[in-house]
Amino acid sequence: MIPVGFDDAWVLWLLPLAALPLFAASGTALDNGWLAFAPRDRASEFAGWALRAAAALALAALGLAMAGPHRPE
């Protein structure tokens, strides 16, 4: 295992906030009576979850980069 040190280790406490895009509401649905007759769009649902996962991964990467990882000498 490669030893890793961090310049600002306190930033790692913020990493759980990267999961917020997975739990946030996607927005309010428009009130339209015809939506009950529309078929379910699985491709858009998958794309929405994929974008949320990408956002969570990007936030985690930013948080890890802000901690300043380095190899101790």
N, C-alpha and C positions, 0 to 999 in steps of 0.2 A: 504494500500500500504506500502510495506517495504522500509524504507529509505536506500539508497545506496550511499556510498561515493567512490571516486576514488583517489588513490595516485597520479597518473599522468593523470589528466583529458585531457591534451592536445593531448594525443594519440587517443582519441575518434574522433578527427578531421580527422584521417586517415581511419576511417571505410568506407567511400564511395569508397575507393580504392579496397575494397573487391569485388566490382561488376565488376572489370576488366575482370575476366575470362568469364563473360557472354557476353562481347562485343568484346573480342579479336578474331582475325581471327584464324581459326583452322589450317591453313596451305595452301600451294598452291596445287592445283590439278595437277595431272600428265596428260600430254598431251597424250591422247590415243583415237584414233578414235572409238574404240569398246565400250567405256563407254556410248556412246549415245544409244546403243542397250541394255544395262544392265538395269534390273528393279531397281526401287528405293528401297533402303534398309532402311526401317523405324526403324527396331530394332537397327541398328547401330546409326542412327540419335538420337533416344531416349537415347541410352547409352551415346552418346557424350554429350548431354545436361544434363543428370543426373550427369556425371562426372564434368561438368562445375559448376553445382549447388553445388556439394559437395566441390569443390575447393573454391567457393565463401563463403560457410558456414564455412569452415576451416579457411580461412583468417579472416573472421569476428570474429570468436572465438579467434583466436590468438591476434587480435587487442584489443578485450575486455579484455583478460587476461593480456595483457601488460599494460593496464590502471590501473590495481591493484584494482579491486573492493573490498569493505569491508563494513561492517555495522558500522556506527558511534555509539559510545557509549554515 
